[in-house]
């Protein structure tokens, strides 16, 4: 495992030029993905997850903050630096249908990637392509097909192989499973975990599928309107979410085993605010189930930004009135936890007695 | 000058007979070939055959009209005009083609560059192209022709400069579609250099429409060049082209029309030939992607249907769909039988390619062109679809059934206001007056908890978020008070919190109006959560029909069982590896008999490969299409290590550590 080879974001802000003025898609995000570990990034569409991913790989440039890979900052304005960044960070896209050039065979795509930073002769290139295909569990016969002749799952595997061909220190997986079928999804998630164990890259796993995130991540960060509102170890975050938004998100996920969810009141009353003019104070306050609109006396939420939280805490929640750790999560409750023997915490020390 | 070839991904409508004859064999293609041949002969042979005749002056026959000797007459030096016309073919066509190629090369380079350069340079280039486009092409050509000096070479350069901006703009537009793709982003992340991006990724994708475009532009260039010559800015005597001949003929058009008309006809003829060539090429390109008609219109003998059950909204028996493909026949739906009771919410789950969406489209009579559906019985609201005319059927479907699609962005016409689109159906089918329809629409919006009222009705689809659009779609669907709503993956494109809103809305509509809902999804957790009954589809057939509450633990078909086990779940054990299903989905073209799942099934029997199982009852409200359905699974979470182990062994899933995990769990529980 490559220690210190991970990705770190310090106060990263990315602005877009929207049609009606600048939009701050990512606002002061700090995040750390150590080598060999996976950080899951969840949030609704428009929360800035994908913009963050694009900023990390250099497709967008942050207007403020620093992004370091392996402790080194890359200036995105310089072509040579950008190339060096590409050698360190790779991105796998959401839609395998468009992520591969439809006119290039798998072999050509992989060759392009494998030869992007190192010069390979014909034989070693063929070897490398064979090795990559094996790595992602595809047989060599796939090499001469164009993406159109592959299934969605196979295409996504090729996309992963292309990203890993440069042996990156950081892999960004941007919604890699959302276009895939359930059975294929499981195989891809398992494969990503295995590959990480073998190759030791740091992974930023972006998804709106909380179950998938839970399956691969060590730490989960929740984004809302450009900000990270809660960061915690996967187990802690899912068992005892402290931010109201995380709670809402978790309770909206249908579960096959947790029993039927009663049809209740609408979850989030208001619409998602326009990212171009986010609400003052806590950005979640207009929709918050325990915020000033529901509970009088919590006007501070509409005024003061809870973002200024002491960093370095293991479980960070940007909220003035966070839930306490022992409140229990909507999903850790009664039914399945007892009956099902839900997963025991990873460290024996924190075993509930 | 903008031809139909300007669509890189031209709408590839499934084959309609008649429209598919657009290759060289069609009348248009043949005409084009003949016209091009007619041009080619004098172009190649002209200089050799008629040069002498064209240049030989005859002082005895100056400015003659048409005679037997000189079919078109002679010019003021007594030279034969027909010979001059034919000999001028090459000098007229070559500069036109050259100017087009030069202009295209410059324009395409300029336009394609916009796809690979950085932000600021891209904006500058775009502005430059816009600026150049702002000048009328012919004016630019005349300006540059004057600047470069009169003469054929100057005219060619001037015309190239004039047509370059057009090419640049088209290329820019086409390249922008490529530049935005993920594979270009991936190539950029790989740090590929610009010229490689351009040559490997951008140009190959836009080559086809550009070639077609260039062909058509050559026709326009010919006309423009002739114009320049006509104005005296092109070919200079003693050299000559059609434009100059036209100009010379024009001086005496009132006495002898033919010397002016003939070069005009030649110019028009050649220009039309180029245009037609472009059309034929575009047609051929579109045809390449168009599937063929299926050879066998599988007429299915309509069975004497059973009497309609009273509370059934929809009954479909043995539904089959056949799709044409380039070289084979695809059968995505192979005998689906389903029935929905009033007020029932039924989930139809399956992976992509299982035929679930086509089943829905076939039920709604919305199959894409070329696809054919046959059925044993198709009864909607008690009326047999087979016994009614197409118009009658459509009318009944239009008033009794509503459809909600996956992508709320494309389900609405972007240019029409929400109000117009919402009230369209009631006004057309119920004859509701406008004001009343608007009131109904407002009530429907209130029902889906969309604020804004009349303001919302006046807005256009793009002003709404995806979740809002889907809610408008549901509101519009519920306005007709349909007996059945078919919802095809209505929440797939939306976030979980919005998804929950949508699901709650559908449930409410079902409860309030007793609307039956056929809910199609690939998300089995969602289906189990929302529906009463679940139909599991695989390989174009329904393999299991069971109550939704039994899905998690009571599935009996091996496929359903494996599908359930492969779902990552917030409540399931995280360290237990997800189970995967080995192998791939069945080939939708295959005609082999047997169970579609047999080659991936760990429990297959000899019988499974040769005989297709039919959906048969297994218990109350539980049907399964399997020769050897699995025994009911032990209750989930029951700590019977042996039972779990046998289950794992039975289902043959790619997992080995069930026993270990369970033992660990057991130990922990004892602690």
Contacts between the chains, C-beta under 8 A, distances in Angstrom:
chain1	res1	chain2	res2	distance
A	44	B	495	4.0
A	44	B	496	7.6
A	44	B	497	6.5
A	44	B	498	7.6
A	45	B	466	7.5
A	45	B	495	5.7
A	54	B	185	7.7
A	57	B	189	4.9
A	58	B	188	8.0
A	58	B	189	7.0
A	59	B	185	5.7
A	59	B	188	6.5
A	59	B	189	6.8
A	82	B	191	6.2
A	83	B	191	3.6
A	85	B	191	7.9
A	86	B	189	5.3
A	86	B	190	5.5
A	86	B	191	3.9
A	87	B	191	7.3
A	89	B	189	7.6
A	90	B	189	6.3
A	90	B	190	8.0
A	91	B	185	7.4
A	91	B	186	7.0
A	91	B	189	5.4
A	93	B	182	4.1
A	93	B	185	7.2
A	93	B	186	6.7
A	94	B	182	7.7
A	95	B	182	6.4
A	98	B	181	5.2
A	98	B	182	4.6
A	98	B	183	6.5
A	99	B	182	4.2
A	99	B	183	5.8
A	99	B	186	6.0
A	100	B	183	5.6
A	100	B	186	7.9
A	101	B	183	4.5
A	101	B	187	7.7
A	101	B	200	7.7
A	101	B	201	5.8
A	102	B	183	7.9
A	103	B	204	5.4
A	103	B	205	6.8
A	104	B	200	7.6
A	112	B	187	7.3
A	112	B	190	6.9
A	112	B	192	7.2
A	112	B	200	7.3
A	113	B	190	5.6
A	116	B	190	4.3
A	116	B	191	5.9
A	116	B	192	6.5
A	117	B	191	7.1
A	151	B	584	6.1
A	151	B	585	7.5
A	152	B	352	6.9
A	159	B	186	7.6
A	162	B	186	6.8
A	163	B	186	7.8
A	166	B	190	7.0
A	181	B	351	3.9
A	181	B	352	5.6
A	181	B	522	6.1
A	182	B	351	6.9
A	182	B	522	6.5
A	182	B	523	7.7
A	182	B	524	6.8
A	182	B	563	6.3
A	182	B	566	5.4
A	182	B	567	5.5
A	183	B	351	6.6
A	183	B	562	7.1
A	183	B	563	6.2
A	183	B	566	4.6
A	183	B	580	6.2
A	183	B	581	4.3
A	184	B	351	7.7
A	184	B	580	8.0
A	185	B	566	7.5
A	185	B	568	7.5
A	186	B	566	4.1
A	186	B	567	7.5
A	186	B	568	6.7
A	186	B	578	3.7
A	186	B	579	6.6
A	186	B	580	5.0
A	187	B	578	7.8
A	187	B	580	4.1
A	189	B	568	6.7
A	189	B	578	6.2
A	190	B	577	6.0
A	190	B	578	5.7
A	190	B	580	6.8
A	208	B	495	5.9
A	208	B	496	6.5
A	209	B	568	7.7
A	210	B	496	7.4
A	210	B	570	6.1
A	211	B	567	7.4
A	211	B	568	4.0
A	211	B	569	5.4
A	211	B	570	5.2
A	212	B	568	5.3
A	214	B	568	7.0
A	214	B	570	6.2
A	214	B	574	6.2
A	215	B	568	4.6
A	215	B	574	6.4
A	215	B	578	6.7
A	234	B	574	7.8
A	235	B	574	7.9
A	238	B	570	6.5
A	248	B	497	6.2
A	249	B	496	6.4
A	249	B	497	6.5
A	250	B	570	7.1
A	252	B	496	4.3
A	252	B	497	4.7
A	252	B	499	6.9
A	252	B	500	4.3
A	253	B	496	5.6
A	253	B	525	7.8
A	253	B	570	5.7
A	254	B	503	8.0
A	254	B	523	7.4
A	254	B	525	4.5
A	254	B	526	4.6
A	254	B	528	7.3
A	254	B	529	3.8
A	254	B	530	7.4
A	255	B	525	5.9
A	255	B	529	7.3
A	255	B	569	5.6
A	255	B	570	5.6
A	255	B	571	5.0
A	256	B	524	6.4
A	256	B	525	4.3
A	256	B	528	5.3
A	256	B	529	8.0
A	256	B	551	7.0
A	256	B	552	4.9
A	256	B	564	6.5
A	256	B	567	5.8
A	256	B	569	5.4
A	256	B	571	7.9
A	257	B	552	5.3
A	257	B	569	5.6
A	257	B	571	4.7
A	257	B	572	6.0
A	257	B	636	6.6
A	258	B	569	7.8
A	258	B	570	7.3
A	258	B	571	4.3
A	260	B	528	7.8
A	260	B	529	5.9
A	260	B	549	7.1
A	261	B	529	5.8
A	263	B	504	5.4
A	263	B	507	5.1
A	263	B	508	7.6
A	264	B	504	7.7
A	266	B	449	6.2
A	266	B	501	5.8
A	266	B	504	6.5
A	267	B	497	5.5
A	267	B	500	5.3
A	267	B	501	6.5
A	268	B	497	5.3
A	268	B	501	7.7
A	271	B	465	6.8
A	271	B	467	7.8
A	271	B	468	7.0
A	272	B	465	6.7
A	331	B	570	4.8
A	331	B	571	5.9
A	335	B	571	8.0
A	336	B	571	4.4
A	336	B	637	7.1
A	337	B	571	8.0
A	339	B	636	7.5
A	339	B	637	4.1
A	340	B	571	6.6
A	340	B	572	7.7
A	340	B	573	7.7
A	340	B	636	6.5
A	340	B	637	4.1
A	341	B	573	7.4
A	341	B	637	6.1
A	341	B	639	7.0
A	341	B	665	4.4
A	341	B	668	7.9
A	341	B	669	6.7
A	342	B	571	6.8
A	342	B	573	6.7
A	343	B	573	4.8
A	343	B	574	4.6
A	343	B	575	5.8
A	343	B	576	8.0
A	344	B	664	7.8
A	344	B	665	7.6
A	344	B	668	5.3
A	351	B	671	7.9
